[in-house]
Amino acid sequence: MKKAVITTGGKQYLVKEGDTLEVELLATDKKSVSFDALMIIDGDKTTIGKPLVKDVAVKADVLEADYQKDKVTSIRYKAKKRVHTIKGHRQHATKIKIAKIA
């Protein structure tokens, strides 16, 4: 089974064909996107790019373009000082499915 390491949104993901990922919002209106591979694992053979593996692209289909993840709340509290703040944030994301590693 072929696996690849891709990078998007400042994060790296180990993916294989058929995987579904939630990544940070991609600025594209297309139904498919392409990523460069940092590393390819094909059985016992491993190819590491310097910094990218040449002639290898990871194709992905966009399942859901712009949606918001669940809310993350942060709380600031100081005991005996009557200080407390609650803040919430919902990150925009894109859901993709890995179609092909070629």
N, C-alpha and C positions, 0 to 999 in steps of 0.2 A: 504494500500500500504506500502510495506516494504522499509525503507530507511536505509542507513548506512553512517557513516563517516569513510573515509579512509585517509591514509597519504602516499604521495609519493613526492619525490623531495623537502622535507622540507615544503610542503604545505598540508593543509587538505581540503578535498572535501566532500560535502554532495551529495550522489548519490542514484539513484534508478535504477531498472532494465530498460534497454533500453536507458539510458543516454549516450551521446557521449561527451568525454572530450579531451582536449588538455593538456597533462601533459609534464613535462620535460622529456628529452630523457631517455628511459629505456634501460639498457644494457642487452638485450635479443634478441635472434633470433627466438624465438618461436612465434606461432600464438595466444597463449593465455597466460595470466599472472594471478597471484592470489595476492590479497592484504589482510592484516589483518584488522579487523574492530575495530575501537576505540569506536564506539557507534552504537546501533541498535535501530531504531524507527519502531515499528510495531503497527500501529493504536494508541491506548492510552498507550500501554506498551513501556517503554523506558528502555534499558539495557545499562549501562555505564561500560566500561571495566576498569580494574585496572592493567596495562595500556591498555590491549587488552581484547576483549570479547572472552571467551574460546569457542572453537569448532565452530567458525563462520569464513567463508572465503568469500571474494567477488571475483568472477571470471569475467575476462574481456577479450574480443577478441581484438587483435591488428589490427586496420584498416590500418594505415599507420605508418611504422616503424621509419624512420629517414627523417624528412623534416625540412625546416627552416621556422620559422614564419616571419611575416612582419618585415621590418627593423625599428628599433627604433633609432632615432637620438638624440644626445645631443649637445648642443651649449654652448660654453664658450665665453663670450663677455665682454670686458671692454671698457666703453665709453671713448673717447678722448685719448686712449692709443695705438690705432692701434693693438689691441690684439683681435683675434677671432679664435676659433677652432671649427670645426664641426667633430664629430665622429659618426660612425654608427655601429650597432651591430644587427646580426640576430641570434636568439636563436634556437638551435636544439630542436625538440619536437617529441612526439609520440602521435598519435591519437588512442584512445581506445574507445570501446563500452562496457558498463556493461552488462554482460550476465546473471549472477545469483548471488543472495545473499543467501548463504546457510550455 
